[in-house]
Amino acid sequence: MPIHVEAIARIVYEVNQLRQYPLNDIEIAEWATTLDEFDPKMDLEALRFIIQQMKFGNLEYEQKDGVQNLTRAFQKIRKTESGWQIRKNNVW
C-alpha cells in the first residue's frame, strides 16, 4: 500500500466511531484507496477535520452512503488562514 494511502487509512479508521458495525481492515484499505483516487493530493488535515466534524454532528453521516459521506463532505468545507471550516449554506 502506498504511503499516502496508508496515511489515509489511519485516518479513515476513525469512521468506526460513527458506525454501528465497524469497518474491517479490508474495508478501511478500500475506502483509503477510493479517497486517494478521489484526490491523489488530498490534504490529510481536511480529512481529519471532516471526520471530526461528523463525530461532533456538524457534518452529516448517513450509514447507507459509505465512503460517499467523505467525498461529498469535501465540497462542504473550505480552507482558511487558521485551518478548515464548514462552508455556510444559503448565505445571501
C-alpha positions in Angstrom: 0.0 0.0 0.0 1.5 3.4 -1.0 2.5 5.7 1.9 -0.2 8.3 1.2 -2.9 5.6 1.1 -1.7 4.2 4.3 -1.9 7.6 6.0 -5.4 8.0 4.7 -6.3 4.5 6.1 -5.1 5.5 9.6 -7.4 8.5 9.5 -10.4 6.5 7.9 -10.2 4.1 10.9 -11.8 6.9 13.0 -15.0 6.5 10.9 -15.6 3.4 13.1 -16.8 5.8 15.8 -19.7 6.8 13.6 -20.8 3.3 12.5 -22.9 0.7 14.2 -20.7 -2.0 12.7 -17.0 -1.1 12.3 -15.2 -1.2 9.1 -12.8 -4.2 8.9 -9.2 -3.8 7.7 -10.0 -4.6 4.1 -12.9 -2.1 4.0 -10.6 0.6 5.5 -8.0 -0.1 2.8 -10.7 0.1 0.1 -12.0 3.4 1.5 -8.4 4.8 1.6 -7.8 3.7 -2.0 -11.1 5.3 -3.1 -10.2 8.6 -1.3 -6.8 8.6 -2.9 -8.4 8.1 -6.3 -10.9 10.9 -5.5 -8.0 13.3 -4.7 -4.4 12.0 -5.0 -3.1 15.2 -3.4 -5.7 15.2 -0.6 -4.9 17.3 2.4 -4.9 14.8 5.3 -5.8 17.6 7.7 -9.0 18.2 5.7 -10.0 14.6 6.0 -9.3 14.6 9.8 -11.4 17.8 10.0 -14.3 16.2 8.1 -14.4 13.0 10.3 -14.1 15.1 13.4 -17.0 17.3 12.4 -19.0 14.2 11.6 -18.3 12.9 15.1 -19.4 16.2 16.6 -22.6 16.2 14.5 -21.7 19.3 12.5 -21.4 17.3 9.2 -23.9 14.6 8.2 -23.0 10.9 8.2 -25.5 8.6 6.6 -24.9 4.9 7.4 -26.1 3.7 4.0 -23.8 6.0 2.0 -20.4 4.6 2.9 -17.3 6.4 1.6 -19.5 8.9 -0.3 -20.1 10.6 3.1 -16.5 11.6 3.0 -16.2 12.5 -0.7 -19.3 14.7 -0.5 -18.1 16.4 2.7 -15.0 17.8 0.8 -17.4 20.1 -1.0 -18.8 21.4 2.3 -15.6 22.7 3.8 -13.1 25.3 2.9 -9.5 26.2 3.9 -9.0 29.3 5.9 -5.9 31.0 7.2 -6.3 29.2 10.6 -7.3 25.8 9.2 -10.5 24.3 7.9 -14.1 25.3 8.4 -17.6 24.3 7.2 -18.9 26.4 4.4 -22.0 28.4 5.3 -25.2 27.4 3.4 -27.7 29.8 1.9 -25.8 32.9 2.7 -27.4 35.7 0.7 
